[in-house]
Amino acid sequence: MSDARAWVRLPSGKRLDLLNPTPFDWEDKDLALGLARTYRWGGHSAWPLPLPVAQHSLLVLALHRRRFQGASNALVELRELLHDADEGLLGFDCISVVKPFLGEAFRTLTTRLENAVAIRYGLPPWTPGERKAHKLADRVAAASEAVHVAGWTRGEVRNTLRIPDNALLADPLLDIYGGNAWEPWAPGLAAERFLAELERLMSAGSKGLA
């Protein structure tokens, strides 16, 4: 692998080596735009636009806040927001059931990206309880997206996709951002909203550590 090259040029002009990433290789705007241009569900959607990972990340954060009712701090919320950040840098949201077929090399690549993100943003490691709560929010988000965005029935979500959690009726992002319930956002709008939340949580986290 010493001769392998996996450089990407980011909108800021910075270069990211996907095989050997460092925490200094991207700007926050690069990450926001990458997540806004990377799509859930293989890019398939019952709407005119596919669902950006940036929008999914904000949905998971909203579900986390609903569960903990202000009991978590800014860094924990930042970790929720950035749980799929590696996908924005890679530009690829792999469907979960396909990941085992990509092998250990792919897992090594994504782990390196995840570690670079954790170092850059000072994310705390997951406790078992925190990871369990996160996985629940992520599955509820997935079940809801499957029904309201991708067009699966609730029965298919359980029996075909094997997601055991029920899809939500109401879109948690509707009260925050307005618009139409469950409608995927345009990439520019998704990037803007993700970046605003990222900057807000980073600012709140730095104040909490001061």
HELIX and SHEET records of a PDB file:
HELIX    1   1 ASP A   28  ALA A   36  1                                   9    
HELIX    2   2 TRP A   41  GLY A   43  5                                   3    
HELIX    3   3 VAL A   53  PHE A   68  1                                  16    
HELIX    4   4 ALA A   74  LEU A   81  1                                   8    
HELIX    5   5 ALA A   85  LEU A   90  1                                   6    
HELIX    6   6 SER A   96  VAL A   98  5                                   3    
HELIX    7   7 LYS A   99  TYR A  121  1                                  23    
HELIX    8   8 PRO A  128  GLU A  145  1                                  18    
HELIX    9   9 ALA A  146  ALA A  150  3                                   5    
HELIX   10  10 ARG A  154  ASN A  159  1                                   6    
HELIX   11  11 LEU A  174  TYR A  177  1                                   4    
HELIX   12  12 PRO A  187  LEU A  209  1                                  23    
SHEET    1   A 2 TRP A   7  ARG A   9  0                                        
SHEET    2   A 2 ARG A  15  ASP A  17 -1                                        
END                                                                             
